[in-house]
């Protein structure tokens, strides 16, 4: 676990990457599965990835629902600095346990 947390902190330190922790005990729409909002074309789309397939969502109403879900998750999550601090705290705990 300590190595995994170190790897997350390494990724969090990259220029184009943001790591944010969604605290436990905080009910979230994110528990319904993962999605990736994309806005590289003329209008936004959402990519869903499932066990055996993936799909793109194009309908404006559906994309809007995922945009709202994304905003909800972002507002419930810790900021990047708080997230890194929390990960460091857990890293310290797991690293100490590994030495025992």
C-alpha positions, 0 to 999 in steps of 0.5 A: 500500500505504501508503494501505491501511495508513493506512486499516486503522490508522484503522479500528483506532482506532474504538471498536467495531472491533478489528484483529488480525494473523495472522502469516505462517508461522503455519498457520491454519484461517483459510486455509480461508475466512471466517466470521462468528460471530453470537450475536444470537438465542437461540443462536449461528449462523455466516454463510459467504459464498462467491463466488456465495452465502452461507449460515447454519450453525445445527446445534450441532455445526457452529457449535461447530466454527466457535467452536473455529476462531475461538478458534484464530485469535484465540489465534494472532493478535497482540493489537490493540496489537501488530497496530497496531505491526506495521502502523505498521512496514510503513507506515513501510517502504512510505511510505519506498519510495514516496518513492524 
